[in-house]
Amino acid sequence: MLFSKHNGILIVCKDTGAANALSVLLKDWKTVGIPVNSLCISHAVKVFRKRGIRPTKEYPNDITRKEITLVLDKIKPKAIMLGTSLDSETERICCVEARKHKIFCMAFVDWWSNFGARFSTPNTNDLAYLPDVIAVPDEDARLGCIADRIPSELLHITGNPYWDYLKNKKRDLRQLRKNIRKKLYIHDKTIAAVIFSSNIRNLKLNLGYDEHDFWKAITPLPKFSKRGIPICWILKPHPRENKEETRNILKRYHVNLKIVDNLSALEITAAADIVIGMCSSTLFEAALIGKKVISLQPNLNNNNQQYLRIFDHLSIPKIIKVTEVKNILNVSFNDELKYPDLNKIPPPICDGTASLNLEKLLLAGMQK
């Protein structure tokens, strides 16, 4: 099959998770003669540029159907590869336009949550925006999609290119760790505890908790370990969080820490000794680069996260009882917390094949 520069592949994404994976895919792309263009919205722009990729088209916010049509008319893609953001109008319109113009459309699920919602009208599970093929990281994600009524024949297990990248990157982060700690004035003998915030309070997830419950359970933050080693607490806000709202929450619970918003998740994780959060993908990513990790999910409603098993696979502590929070913190800061068991990562995650798996799926779809 012959391809011109105008009928290759168009990658479309908005949120950080998918942008991480699809930017690595673009970097790893091996098929000669098939151009790969990218349309990046909002957070995805920063991710692509951080990886040294200049998006073909970039916009600060979702664009209109007319603007999308102009992009498609100019690029004339043979296939479209979509991220799956909960609120991306751009991704959804691209899916509809692909269907209308018989363009092969494939989407990527980057985490074990909100499966059906990714392909539905926001705040519904109507599955109105299903593509031709959906790539998922593993069997747990496949089962989660099926439970949300996504047809099994659309689903293909591929792994995640970004997680392959992180596991391979683990050995190369020593200098980055030194650089970031120096930038943040963190002494070598200080324990750096990084909290990754979430945006649960603004989503209809019914997890049984939100950020308020998290801060109630974890505060007051200890300043020293039992051995007298100082602890530097750092907060990395979620990309979607309102900064003023976050500061108000911290003020309400008398939290005093460093707020770092100008570094990537990888940079701030490299500087960390311990990483703490709720159910964010950054916890798994921290585990992949050799960090001790704790998931605090006070009063979790397990029914809404039955397919997010990765923390259990890796023996990452998932603290649900508020009464256990202080104890796990004491254990963590006194060298008693174990590292995640990376030997128990479910295949094909981190076996190094994710980019190739996605590439083969795209090429197979383009040739139909």
Protein Blocks (a to p, Z undefined) as FASTA:
>chain_A
ZZdfklccddddfbfmlmmmmmmmmmmpmbghiacddddehjlmmmmmmnopacfbdcfb
dcdfklmmmmmmmnopabdcddddfklmklmmmmmmmmmnopacddddfbdehklmmmgc
ehianopaccfbdcdfblmlmmmmmmnopafklpccebjfklmmmmmmmmmmmmmmmmmm
mmnopafklccddddddfklmpcfknopafklmmmmmpccdfbdfkopacdddddddfkb
cfklmmmmmmmnopacdddfkbcfklmmmmpmbdcdfkbfklmmmmmnopacddddehia
fklmmmmmmlmmnopacdfblklmmmmmmmmmnopaccddfklpccfehnlpmmmmmmmm
mmmmmmZZ
